[in-house]
Each structure stands twice: as C-alpha cells, then as structure tokens.
Amino acid sequence: MAAADAATDAYRRAVATYPREKLKSIAMQGADGTPTMFVDVIVEDAIIDAATAAGVNVLSEERGWVDVGSAVTLVVDPVDGSANAAAGVPLACFSAAVAIDGEFTEAMTTWLHTDERWWASRELSPYTTSGCRTVADAALSMLRPHQRNWDAWTRVAQTATRIRILSCSTLDAVLVATGAVDAFVDAGSDTHRLMDIAAAVVLVGASGGVVLDAFGRPVEFDTDLTRRWSGIVAATPELGEELRTLIAEAP
C-alpha cells in the first residue's frame, strides 16, 4: 500500500509538472537492458524510497536489485505502459508482487489514472475469472505482433473471438483475474520480464486462472533481469494449454 501510494502520488505530480516530451524522454538505460523514460525514473524513485523505508528489498526494471537484507522483496513495475502514460493515454499501472524467500505471496496492481486497485494473496482473492476453456470462445488481449512471432500471433488472433491490444500487460492481467477478458497473451515474442507478470501469478492464480510460459519455462522469482518469458495469462488451465499449443506450433 505504501509503494502504491507513492507511485500514484509521483505519477500525478509528474504529469502535472512536466510536458509530454519530457515525460517520454530517455533518462537512462534500465537494469533490464531497455531504455528508461523520465516518467519511469520519477515514479520508481518514490517507490524504492517507500519500500526500503518499510524494510523490504526491491526488484525493479529500471534500478534492478535493491537489497536491504530482507527475506521479503517487492517485485515492481513502476509504470507499466510507460509510452501510454507519457502520451496521455490513460492505460498505465503500478504493479507489484511480494516475494518471501522467493515465493510470491500477494500482489497489487494500481491503475495510475484512477487509483483503482486490485489486490489478492495466494490464499484469498475477491475475483473470479471467466472460466472460459477454449480459444474459439475467448476474448483475448495480446501484445502487439513482431516480425519474430507474426505466424504465432496470427494463429491465435484468427482462432479467438475478439482481440484487444491495450499495451499495458499488468492491466491486461487484472482483466483476466476479474473475468472481463478470458486471456492475455504474448504469442511467443519473449517480451515479458518478471515484473510484467509477477503480480498476475498471484492475482490470476488465486482467482482460478493460470500463468504459463508459451515455451514451458517456469515463471519464478529471479533477480536476473535479462530473463524473458512469453507469458500466457488465462482464465483456466485448459485455455492456457490450448494457447500454448497454438503459439508453439510449427509454422
């Protein structure tokens, strides 16, 4: 809660203070190897201050591993949907999962535009997924296609009932947890970092769904931010496995 409060406050101050060109400017190279926007730095700094003041480690995509010697780590995506946030598109989230001795135990995602929050623990969730079991019946959110996964992306898109592209993975995962969307898919592009899907492991898992990797790699706590996943966040195990088969199928 402290980290979410800090993120929302910092985001709103940044949007009120700086022009969009400044918000989207590249401030540094992130610890995950990707460029970091100015808006990310402002929000992440506030989150790290709040979390370390509470005595927990932080693993974040920009600063990387901030170790205060605790058994508890907050795995954070400070501004998921940075390009949306910087452009004024109201689809960006703070998202974090608590890991205790490497096991994800609870998670929260906050919609930065409205401060609406979704929380669950591994044992308790107020949400229920849609229960959809087949891709042919599914409304999907997807990452945008790349040349490297065009065939797989097209197979999934042509099979599903409906496709959306929101460009905010953590919000997409929340919509699966609450039953608004049947699945969220990276169709084999290996774009997801741990912080993109860590909260989904808890939020969706506790709500009846699953979080898988398209190529069978375990989604697990790791401070190595070079690791990537093709995350499948699905309402049911059956739907997740069918999506994995579609994605992994040889062209």
ZADO-1210 file (C-alpha; in nm, 4 decimals, padded with zeros to 6 digits):
<atoms>
<atom x="00.0000" y="00.0000" z="00.0000" code="MET" pos="1"/>
<atom x="00.2836" y="00.2368" z="00.0822" code="ALA" pos="2"/>
<atom x="00.4502" y="00.1700" z="-00.2518" code="ALA" pos="3"/>
<atom x="00.1193" y="00.2087" z="-00.4388" code="ALA" pos="4"/>
<atom x="00.0511" y="00.5404" z="-00.2648" code="ASP" pos="5"/>
<atom x="00.3995" y="00.6630" z="-00.3540" code="ALA" pos="6"/>
<atom x="00.3591" y="00.5549" z="-00.7161" code="ALA" pos="7"/>
<atom x="00.0246" y="00.7274" z="-00.7630" code="THR" pos="8"/>
<atom x="00.1420" y="01.0493" z="-00.5988" code="ASP" pos="9"/>
<atom x="00.4652" y="01.0609" z="-00.8000" code="ALA" pos="10"/>
<atom x="00.2864" y="00.9826" z="-01.1275" code="TYR" pos="11"/>
<atom x="00.0299" y="01.2567" z="-01.0762" code="ARG" pos="12"/>
<atom x="00.2947" y="01.5125" z="-00.9809" code="ARG" pos="13"/>
<atom x="00.4965" y="01.4219" z="-01.2880" code="ALA" pos="14"/>
<atom x="00.2001" y="01.4557" z="-01.5236" code="VAL" pos="15"/>
<atom x="00.1048" y="01.7886" z="-01.3677" code="ALA" pos="16"/>
<atom x="00.4605" y="01.9247" z="-01.3757" code="THR" pos="17"/>
<atom x="00.6250" y="01.8129" z="-01.6995" code="TYR" pos="18"/>
<atom x="00.5278" y="01.8293" z="-02.0668" code="PRO" pos="19"/>
<atom x="00.4765" y="01.5033" z="-02.2541" code="ARG" pos="20"/>
<atom x="00.8038" y="01.5402" z="-02.4425" code="GLU" pos="21"/>
<atom x="00.9920" y="01.5444" z="-02.1127" code="LYS" pos="22"/>
<atom x="00.7942" y="01.2524" z="-01.9689" code="LEU" pos="23"/>
<atom x="00.8783" y="01.0284" z="-02.2656" code="LYS" pos="24"/>
<atom x="01.2431" y="01.1356" z="-02.2956" code="SER" pos="25"/>
<atom x="01.5017" y="00.8627" z="-02.2296" code="ILE" pos="26"/>
<atom x="01.6631" y="00.9211" z="-01.8927" code="ALA" pos="27"/>
<atom x="01.8865" y="00.6134" z="-01.8622" code="MET" pos="28"/>
<atom x="01.9404" y="00.2530" z="-01.9646" code="GLN" pos="29"/>
<atom x="01.7393" y="00.0329" z="-01.7332" code="GLY" pos="30"/>
<atom x="01.8731" y="-00.2666" z="-01.5435" code="ALA" pos="31"/>
<atom x="01.6590" y="-00.4862" z="-01.7696" code="ASP" pos="32"/>
<atom x="01.8548" y="-00.3636" z="-02.0732" code="GLY" pos="33"/>
<atom x="01.5810" y="-00.1429" z="-02.2180" code="THR" pos="34"/>
<atom x="01.5644" y="00.2399" z="-02.2337" code="PRO" pos="35"/>
<atom x="01.4046" y="00.4066" z="-01.9313" code="THR" pos="36"/>
<atom x="01.1704" y="00.7011" z="-01.9750" code="MET" pos="37"/>
<atom x="01.1843" y="01.0040" z="-01.7469" code="PHE" pos="38"/>
<atom x="00.8374" y="00.9252" z="-01.6065" code="VAL" pos="39"/>
<atom x="00.9616" y="00.5774" z="-01.5036" code="ASP" pos="40"/>
<atom x="01.2525" y="00.7226" z="-01.3063" code="VAL" pos="41"/>
<atom x="01.0364" y="00.9665" z="-01.1119" code="ILE" pos="42"/>
<atom x="00.7842" y="00.7024" z="-01.0103" code="VAL" pos="43"/>
<atom x="01.0401" y="00.4309" z="-00.9402" code="GLU" pos="44"/>
<atom x="01.2467" y="00.6535" z="-00.7106" code="ASP" pos="45"/>
<atom x="00.9371" y="00.7227" z="-00.4990" code="ALA" pos="46"/>
<atom x="00.8509" y="00.3521" z="-00.4828" code="ILE" pos="47"/>
<atom x="01.2022" y="00.2497" z="-00.3789" code="ILE" pos="48"/>
<atom x="01.2041" y="00.5108" z="-00.1012" code="ASP" pos="49"/>
<atom x="00.8705" y="00.3844" z="00.0311" code="ALA" pos="50"/>
<atom x="00.9570" y="00.0146" z="00.0099" code="ALA" pos="51"/>
<atom x="01.3041" y="00.0336" z="00.1593" code="THR" pos="52"/>
<atom x="01.1668" y="00.2517" z="00.4407" code="ALA" pos="53"/>
<atom x="00.9372" y="-00.0422" z="00.5179" code="ALA" pos="54"/>
<atom x="01.2420" y="-00.2694" z="00.5353" code="GLY" pos="55"/>
<atom x="01.1971" y="-00.4744" z="00.2176" code="VAL" pos="56"/>
<atom x="01.4146" y="-00.5345" z="-00.0873" code="ASN" pos="57"/>
<atom x="01.3049" y="-00.4051" z="-00.4272" code="VAL" pos="58"/>
<atom x="01.3460" y="-00.5673" z="-00.7675" code="LEU" pos="59"/>
<atom x="01.2523" y="-00.3158" z="-01.0340" code="SER" pos="60"/>
<atom x="01.3055" y="-00.2962" z="-01.4075" code="GLU" pos="61"/>
<atom x="01.4960" y="00.0349" z="-01.4022" code="GLU" pos="62"/>
<atom x="01.7214" y="00.0259" z="-01.0921" code="ARG" pos="63"/>
<atom x="01.7352" y="-00.3519" z="-01.0700" code="GLY" pos="64"/>
<atom x="01.8040" y="-00.5258" z="-00.7394" code="TRP" pos="65"/>
<atom x="01.7946" y="-00.3040" z="-00.4299" code="VAL" pos="66"/>
<atom x="01.8966" y="-00.5307" z="-00.1423" code="ASP" pos="67"/>
<atom x="01.8374" y="-00.4243" z="00.2187" code="VAL" pos="68"/>
<atom x="01.8976" y="-00.7737" z="00.3543" code="GLY" pos="69"/>
<atom x="01.5349" y="-00.8749" z="00.3966" code="SER" pos="70"/>
<atom x="01.3676" y="-01.2090" z="00.3235" code="ALA" pos="71"/>
<atom x="01.0875" y="-01.0008" z="00.1674" code="VAL" pos="72"/>
<atom x="01.1167" y="-00.8499" z="-00.1802" code="THR" pos="73"/>
<atom x="00.8789" y="-00.6268" z="-00.3708" code="LEU" pos="74"/>
<atom x="00.8937" y="-00.7111" z="-00.7433" code="VAL" pos="75"/>
<atom x="00.7857" y="-00.3857" z="-00.9042" code="VAL" pos="76"/>
<atom x="00.6787" y="-00.2496" z="-01.2386" code="ASP" pos="77"/>
<atom x="00.6709" y="00.1228" z="-01.1536" code="PRO" pos="78"/>
<atom x="00.4858" y="00.2383" z="-01.4663" code="VAL" pos="79"/>
<atom x="00.3659" y="-00.0449" z="-01.6868" code="ASP" pos="80"/>
<atom x="00.2552" y="00.1197" z="-02.0085" code="GLY" pos="81"/>
<atom x="00.5132" y="00.3982" z="-01.9933" code="SER" pos="82"/>
<atom x="00.4505" y="00.5025" z="-02.3531" code="ALA" pos="83"/>
<atom x="00.0793" y="00.5289" z="-02.2783" code="ASN" pos="84"/>
<atom x="00.1441" y="00.7312" z="-01.9637" code="ALA" pos="85"/>
<atom x="00.3828" y="00.9726" z="-02.1335" code="ALA" pos="86"/>
<atom x="00.1469" y="01.0236" z="-02.4276" code="ALA" pos="87"/>
<atom x="-00.1573" y="01.0927" z="-02.2127" code="GLY" pos="88"/>
<atom x="-00.3280" y="00.7603" z="-02.2887" code="VAL" pos="89"/>
<atom x="-00.4921" y="00.6590" z="-01.9562" code="PRO" pos="90"/>
<atom x="-00.3785" y="00.2957" z="-01.9623" code="LEU" pos="91"/>
<atom x="-00.0814" y="00.2647" z="-01.7278" code="ALA" pos="92"/>
<atom x="-00.0359" y="00.0836" z="-01.3954" code="CYS" pos="93"/>
<atom x="00.1847" y="00.0423" z="-01.0938" code="PHE" pos="94"/>
<atom x="00.2106" y="-00.3285" z="-01.0253" code="SER" pos="95"/>
<atom x="00.3954" y="-00.5257" z="-00.7604" code="ALA" pos="96"/>
<atom x="00.4177" y="-00.8718" z="-00.6108" code="ALA" pos="97"/>
<atom x="00.5564" y="-00.9620" z="-00.2694" code="VAL" pos="98"/>
<atom x="00.8057" y="-01.2477" z="-00.2681" code="ALA" pos="99"/>
<atom x="00.9028" y="-01.4053" z="00.0648" code="ILE" pos="100"/>
<atom x="01.2115" y="-01.6240" z="00.0381" code="ASP" pos="101"/>
<atom x="01.1485" y="-01.6339" z="-00.3370" code="GLY" pos="102"/>
<atom x="00.7797" y="-01.7353" z="-00.3215" code="GLU" pos="103"/>
<atom x="00.5134" y="-01.4931" z="-00.4458" code="PHE" pos="104"/>
<atom x="00.2579" y="-01.4405" z="-00.1690" code="THR" pos="105"/>
<atom x="00.0459" y="-01.1359" z="-00.2553" code="GLU" pos="106"/>
<atom x="00.0147" y="-00.8729" z="-00.5247" code="ALA" pos="107"/>
<atom x="-00.1421" y="-00.5415" z="-00.6086" code="MET" pos="108"/>
<atom x="-00.1962" y="-00.3545" z="-00.9331" code="THR" pos="109"/>
<atom x="-00.2994" y="00.0113" z="-00.9340" code="THR" pos="110"/>
<atom x="-00.4484" y="00.1937" z="-01.2311" code="TRP" pos="111"/>
<atom x="-00.2484" y="00.5162" z="-01.2145" code="LEU" pos="112"/>
<atom x="-00.5095" y="00.7252" z="-01.3941" code="HIS" pos="113"/>
<atom x="-00.7864" y="00.6498" z="-01.1422" code="THR" pos="114"/>
<atom x="-00.6045" y="00.4936" z="-00.8431" code="ASP" pos="115"/>
<atom x="-00.8342" y="00.1909" z="-00.8657" code="GLU" pos="116"/>
<atom x="-00.6562" y="-00.1021" z="-00.7010" code="ARG" pos="117"/>
<atom x="-00.6745" y="-00.4794" z="-00.7270" code="TRP" pos="118"/>
<atom x="-00.5243" y="-00.6967" z="-00.4510" code="TRP" pos="119"/>
<atom x="-00.5073" y="-01.0676" z="-00.3804" code="ALA" pos="120"/>
<atom x="-00.2993" y="-01.3172" z="-00.1861" code="SER" pos="121"/>
<atom x="-00.2210" y="-01.6734" z="-00.2860" code="ARG" pos="122"/>
<atom x="-00.4951" y="-01.7906" z="-00.0461" code="GLU" pos="123"/>
<atom x="-00.7541" y="-01.5147" z="-00.0912" code="LEU" pos="124"/>
<atom x="-00.8978" y="-01.3336" z="-00.3920" code="SER" pos="125"/>
<atom x="-01.2200" y="-01.1332" z="-00.4292" code="PRO" pos="126"/>
<atom x="-01.2176" y="-01.2064" z="-00.8038" code="TYR" pos="127"/>
<atom x="-01.3153" y="-01.4939" z="-01.0279" code="THR" pos="128"/>
<atom x="-01.2004" y="-01.5500" z="-01.3844" code="THR" pos="129"/>
<atom x="-01.4480" y="-01.6022" z="-01.6664" code="SER" pos="130"/>
<atom x="-01.3968" y="-01.9792" z="-01.6674" code="GLY" pos="131"/>
<atom x="-01.3500" y="-01.9850" z="-02.0458" code="CYS" pos="132"/>
<atom x="-01.1871" y="-02.3106" z="-02.1610" code="ARG" pos="133"/>
<atom x="-01.1384" y="-02.2785" z="-02.5380" code="THR" pos="134"/>
<atom x="-00.9687" y="-02.0227" z="-02.7602" code="VAL" pos="135"/>
<atom x="-01.2584" y="-02.0296" z="-03.0077" code="ALA" pos="136"/>
<atom x="-01.4846" y="-01.8910" z="-02.7320" code="ASP" pos="137"/>
<atom x="-01.2301" y="-01.6468" z="-02.5933" code="ALA" pos="138"/>
<atom x="-01.1924" y="-01.2701" z="-02.5937" code="ALA" pos="139"/>
<atom x="-00.8165" y="-01.2103" z="-02.5737" code="LEU" pos="140"/>
<atom x="-00.5828" y="-00.9254" z="-02.5002" code="SER" pos="141"/>
<atom x="-00.2483" y="-00.9590" z="-02.6780" code="MET" pos="142"/>
<atom x="00.0851" y="-00.7867" z="-02.7036" code="LEU" pos="143"/>
<atom x="00.1356" y="-00.6269" z="-03.0416" code="ARG" pos="144"/>
<atom x="00.2885" y="-00.8614" z="-03.3008" code="PRO" pos="145"/>
<atom x="00.6537" y="-00.8550" z="-03.4010" code="HIS" pos="146"/>
<atom x="00.8182" y="-00.9974" z="-03.7101" code="GLN" pos="147"/>
<atom x="00.9701" y="-01.2749" z="-03.4973" code="ARG" pos="148"/>
<atom x="00.6295" y="-01.4052" z="-03.3827" code="ASN" pos="149"/>
<atom x="00.3995" y="-01.2998" z="-03.6639" code="TRP" pos="150"/>
<atom x="00.2877" y="-01.6533" z="-03.7548" code="ASP" pos="151"/>
<atom x="00.2054" y="-01.7499" z="-03.3967" code="ALA" pos="152"/>
<atom x="00.0327" y="-01.4172" z="-03.3315" code="TRP" pos="153"/>
<atom x="-00.1838" y="-01.4630" z="-03.6396" code="THR" pos="154"/>
<atom x="-00.2793" y="-01.8205" z="-03.5447" code="ARG" pos="155"/>
<atom x="-00.4032" y="-01.7062" z="-03.2055" code="VAL" pos="156"/>
<atom x="-00.5788" y="-01.3957" z="-03.3391" code="ALA" pos="157"/>
<atom x="-00.7598" y="-01.5885" z="-03.6103" code="GLN" pos="158"/>
<atom x="-00.8818" y="-01.8526" z="-03.3652" code="THR" pos="159"/>
<atom x="-01.0140" y="-01.6229" z="-03.0902" code="ALA" pos="160"/>
<atom x="-01.3499" y="-01.4470" z="-03.0870" code="THR" pos="161"/>
<atom x="-01.2143" y="-01.0998" z="-03.0092" code="ARG" pos="162"/>
<atom x="-00.8712" y="-00.9328" z="-02.9834" code="ILE" pos="163"/>
<atom x="-00.7651" y="-00.6221" z="-02.7909" code="ARG" pos="164"/>
<atom x="-00.4253" y="-00.4518" z="-02.7642" code="ILE" pos="165"/>
<atom x="-00.4023" y="-00.2239" z="-02.4594" code="LEU" pos="166"/>
<atom x="-00.0211" y="-00.2001" z="-02.4302" code="SER" pos="167"/>
<atom x="-00.0357" y="-00.2464" z="-02.0531" code="CYS" pos="168"/>
<atom x="00.0372" y="-00.6052" z="-01.9528" code="SER" pos="169"/>
<atom x="-00.0427" y="-00.5673" z="-01.5841" code="THR" pos="170"/>
<atom x="-00.3840" y="-00.4158" z="-01.6547" code="LEU" pos="171"/>
<atom x="-00.4473" y="-00.6926" z="-01.9083" code="ASP" pos="172"/>
<atom x="-00.3738" y="-00.9492" z="-01.6371" code="ALA" pos="173"/>
<atom x="-00.6122" y="-00.7797" z="-01.3940" code="VAL" pos="174"/>
<atom x="-00.8882" y="-00.8029" z="-01.6540" code="LEU" pos="175"/>
<atom x="-00.8297" y="-01.1778" z="-01.6729" code="VAL" pos="176"/>
<atom x="-00.8445" y="-01.2088" z="-01.2933" code="ALA" pos="177"/>
<atom x="-01.1756" y="-01.0200" z="-01.2783" code="THR" pos="178"/>
<atom x="-01.3340" y="-01.2125" z="-01.5654" code="GLY" pos="179"/>
<atom x="-01.3572" y="-00.9178" z="-01.8057" code="ALA" pos="180"/>
<atom x="-01.1143" y="-01.0823" z="-02.0502" code="VAL" pos="181"/>
<atom x="-01.0560" y="-01.4537" z="-02.0998" code="ASP" pos="182"/>
<atom x="-00.6787" y="-01.4446" z="-02.1541" code="ALA" pos="183"/>
<atom x="-00.3813" y="-01.2186" z="-02.2117" code="PHE" pos="184"/>
<atom x="-00.1077" y="-01.3473" z="-02.4401" code="VAL" pos="185"/>
<atom x="00.2443" y="-01.2767" z="-02.5548" code="ASP" pos="186"/>
<atom x="00.2324" y="-01.5017" z="-02.8610" code="ALA" pos="187"/>
<atom x="00.5923" y="-01.6162" z="-02.8465" code="GLY" pos="188"/>
<atom x="00.7829" y="-01.2880" z="-02.8769" code="SER" pos="189"/>
<atom x="00.9647" y="-01.3313" z="-02.5406" code="ASP" pos="190"/>
<atom x="00.8869" y="-00.9727" z="-02.4404" code="THR" pos="191"/>
<atom x="00.7740" y="-01.0190" z="-02.0811" code="HIS" pos="192"/>
<atom x="01.0086" y="-00.9505" z="-01.7922" code="ARG" pos="193"/>
<atom x="00.9381" y="-01.0853" z="-01.4456" code="LEU" pos="194"/>
<atom x="00.7740" y="-00.7626" z="-01.3265" code="MET" pos="195"/>
<atom x="00.5325" y="-00.7725" z="-01.6203" code="ASP" pos="196"/>
<atom x="00.3731" y="-01.0962" z="-01.4995" code="ILE" pos="197"/>
<atom x="00.4732" y="-01.1424" z="-01.1331" code="ALA" pos="198"/>
<atom x="00.1540" y="-00.9838" z="-00.9985" code="ALA" pos="199"/>
<atom x="-00.0505" y="-01.1981" z="-01.2376" code="ALA" pos="200"/>
<atom x="00.0908" y="-01.5146" z="-01.0803" code="VAL" pos="201"/>
<atom x="-00.0919" y="-01.4197" z="-00.7606" code="VAL" pos="202"/>
<atom x="-00.3913" y="-01.2202" z="-00.8869" code="LEU" pos="203"/>
<atom x="-00.4914" y="-01.4674" z="-01.1582" code="VAL" pos="204"/>
<atom x="-00.3791" y="-01.7844" z="-00.9845" code="GLY" pos="205"/>
<atom x="-00.5901" y="-01.7074" z="-00.6774" code="ALA" pos="206"/>
<atom x="-00.8897" y="-01.6254" z="-00.8985" code="SER" pos="207"/>
<atom x="-00.8977" y="-01.9629" z="-01.0738" code="GLY" pos="208"/>
<atom x="-00.6679" y="-01.8989" z="-01.3680" code="GLY" pos="209"/>
<atom x="-00.3093" y="-01.9786" z="-01.4615" code="VAL" pos="210"/>
<atom x="00.0082" y="-01.8009" z="-01.5679" code="VAL" pos="211"/>
<atom x="00.2205" y="-02.0041" z="-01.8079" code="LEU" pos="212"/>
<atom x="00.5092" y="-01.9511" z="-02.0439" code="ASP" pos="213"/>
<atom x="00.4461" y="-02.0364" z="-02.4090" code="ALA" pos="214"/>
<atom x="00.7613" y="-02.2492" z="-02.4141" code="PHE" pos="215"/>
<atom x="00.7259" y="-02.4191" z="-02.0766" code="GLY" pos="216"/>
<atom x="00.9735" y="-02.2122" z="-01.8741" code="ARG" pos="217"/>
<atom x="00.8773" y="-02.1669" z="-01.5074" code="PRO" pos="218"/>
<atom x="00.7606" y="-01.8191" z="-01.4077" code="VAL" pos="219"/>
<atom x="00.9631" y="-01.7779" z="-01.0904" code="GLU" pos="220"/>
<atom x="01.1386" y="-01.5199" z="-00.8782" code="PHE" pos="221"/>
<atom x="01.4837" y="-01.4342" z="-01.0122" code="ASP" pos="222"/>
<atom x="01.6971" y="-01.1221" z="-00.9787" code="THR" pos="223"/>
<atom x="01.8396" y="-01.1793" z="-01.3277" code="ASP" pos="224"/>
<atom x="01.6542" y="-00.9168" z="-01.5326" code="LEU" pos="225"/>
<atom x="01.7867" y="-01.0475" z="-01.8631" code="THR" pos="226"/>
<atom x="01.5364" y="-01.3363" z="-01.8404" code="ARG" pos="227"/>
<atom x="01.2306" y="-01.3126" z="-02.0652" code="ARG" pos="228"/>
<atom x="00.9028" y="-01.5002" z="-02.0926" code="TRP" pos="229"/>
<atom x="00.6202" y="-01.5303" z="-02.3433" code="SER" pos="230"/>
<atom x="00.3547" y="-01.5073" z="-02.0777" code="GLY" pos="231"/>
<atom x="00.0108" y="-01.6631" z="-02.1119" code="ILE" pos="232"/>
<atom x="-00.2380" y="-01.5398" z="-01.8516" code="VAL" pos="233"/>
<atom x="-00.5532" y="-01.7487" z="-01.8899" code="ALA" pos="234"/>
<atom x="-00.8879" y="-01.7936" z="-01.7165" code="ALA" pos="235"/>
<atom x="-00.8453" y="-02.1727" z="-01.6922" code="THR" pos="236"/>
<atom x="-00.5669" y="-02.4300" z="-01.7283" code="PRO" pos="237"/>
<atom x="-00.7418" y="-02.5710" z="-02.0351" code="GLU" pos="238"/>
<atom x="-00.7440" y="-02.2357" z="-02.2111" code="LEU" pos="239"/>
<atom x="-00.3803" y="-02.1735" z="-02.1170" code="GLY" pos="240"/>
<atom x="-00.2676" y="-02.5076" z="-02.2575" code="GLU" pos="241"/>
<atom x="-00.4580" y="-02.4583" z="-02.5841" code="GLU" pos="242"/>
<atom x="-00.2995" y="-02.1160" z="-02.6277" code="LEU" pos="243"/>
<atom x="00.0441" y="-02.2634" z="-02.5566" code="ARG" pos="244"/>
<atom x="-00.0119" y="-02.5285" z="-02.8247" code="THR" pos="245"/>
<atom x="-00.1216" y="-02.2664" z="-03.0799" code="LEU" pos="246"/>
<atom x="00.1812" y="-02.0491" z="-03.0101" code="ILE" pos="247"/>
<atom x="00.4391" y="-02.3297" z="-03.0093" code="ALA" pos="248"/>
<atom x="00.3005" y="-02.4952" z="-03.3228" code="GLU" pos="249"/>
<atom x="00.5480" y="-02.5091" z="-03.6108" code="ALA" pos="250"/>
<atom x="00.4527" y="-02.2729" z="-03.8982" code="PRO" pos="251"/>
</atoms>
